[in-house]
Amino acid sequence: MGIKLQTYRKKFDHSYSFGPHATIELMTHHPENIKKVIIHSKSDKNTGVQKIKSFCEQKGISIETNDGLLRNLSGKENVYVAGIFSKFP
């Protein structure tokens, strides 16, 4: 992927969607901009995350399970999914 993932800064060419609802909206309206999805290891029972995983498998988008990275990017303990996407106008 080639993107260094760290806390958001305005100057980045990419951004993040946190949570299943924001990520599903991103999938619905700008699927071509999604670069990667990061999920929490305890997100298996969340129906939104299941939908996101299915979409990613269909579109060939990489999925990574990484609790620590999610916590670092979001600054929160209770975020179970994040989408990494290239910014769009």
C-alpha positions as CSV (number, residue, x, y, z in Angstrom):
1,M,0.0,0.0,0.0
2,G,2.9,2.4,0.7
3,I,1.0,4.7,3.1
4,K,2.5,5.3,6.5
5,L,-0.4,5.0,8.9
6,Q,-0.3,7.5,11.7
7,T,-2.6,10.0,13.4
8,Y,-4.4,12.1,10.8
9,R,-2.8,15.3,9.6
10,K,-4.4,17.6,7.1
11,K,-1.4,17.5,4.7
12,F,-1.8,13.7,4.1
13,D,-3.1,12.4,0.8
14,H,-5.2,9.9,2.7
15,S,-7.8,10.0,5.5
16,Y,-9.6,7.6,7.8
17,S,-13.2,6.6,8.3
18,F,-13.8,5.3,11.9
19,G,-16.7,2.9,12.7
20,P,-18.8,0.7,10.6
21,H,-21.4,3.3,9.6
22,A,-18.8,5.8,8.2
23,T,-16.9,3.0,6.5
24,I,-20.1,1.6,4.9
25,E,-21.0,5.1,3.6
26,L,-17.5,5.3,2.1
27,M,-18.0,1.9,0.4
28,T,-21.3,3.0,-0.9
29,H,-20.3,6.4,-2.3
30,H,-16.6,6.2,-3.0
31,P,-15.5,2.6,-3.2
32,E,-12.7,3.4,-5.7
33,N,-10.9,5.5,-3.0
34,I,-10.7,2.8,-0.4
35,K,-7.1,1.6,0.1
36,K,-7.3,-0.7,3.1
37,V,-9.5,-1.6,6.0
38,I,-8.4,-2.3,9.5
39,I,-10.6,-4.3,11.9
40,H,-10.4,-5.1,15.6
41,S,-10.0,-8.7,16.7
42,K,-13.3,-8.5,18.6
43,S,-15.4,-7.2,15.7
44,D,-16.6,-10.6,14.4
45,K,-20.2,-10.3,15.8
46,N,-20.7,-6.8,14.4
47,T,-23.0,-7.0,11.4
48,G,-21.6,-3.8,9.9
49,V,-18.1,-5.2,10.1
50,Q,-19.2,-8.4,8.5
51,K,-20.7,-6.4,5.6
52,I,-17.5,-4.5,5.2
53,K,-15.4,-7.7,5.2
54,S,-17.6,-9.2,2.5
55,F,-17.3,-6.0,0.4
56,C,-13.5,-6.0,0.7
57,E,-13.3,-9.6,-0.3
58,Q,-15.4,-9.0,-3.4
59,K,-13.4,-5.9,-4.4
60,G,-9.9,-7.2,-3.5
61,I,-9.3,-4.6,-0.8
62,S,-6.9,-5.7,1.9
63,I,-8.1,-6.2,5.4
64,E,-5.8,-6.1,8.4
65,T,-6.7,-7.1,12.0
66,N,-4.7,-4.8,14.2
67,D,-6.1,-3.6,17.6
68,G,-3.2,-1.4,18.5
69,L,-3.1,0.4,15.2
70,L,-6.9,1.1,15.4
71,R,-6.4,2.5,18.9
72,N,-3.4,4.7,17.8
73,L,-5.2,6.1,14.7
74,S,-8.5,6.8,16.4
75,G,-7.3,7.7,19.9
76,K,-10.1,5.5,21.3
77,E,-10.5,2.0,22.8
78,N,-13.9,1.3,21.3
79,V,-13.3,1.6,17.5
80,Y,-13.8,-1.7,15.7
81,V,-13.2,-0.7,12.1
82,A,-11.4,2.0,10.1
83,G,-11.2,2.6,6.4
84,I,-8.1,4.1,4.9
85,F,-8.9,6.1,1.7
86,S,-7.4,8.5,-0.6
87,K,-8.9,12.0,-0.3
88,F,-11.4,13.1,-2.9
89,P,-12.8,16.5,-3.8
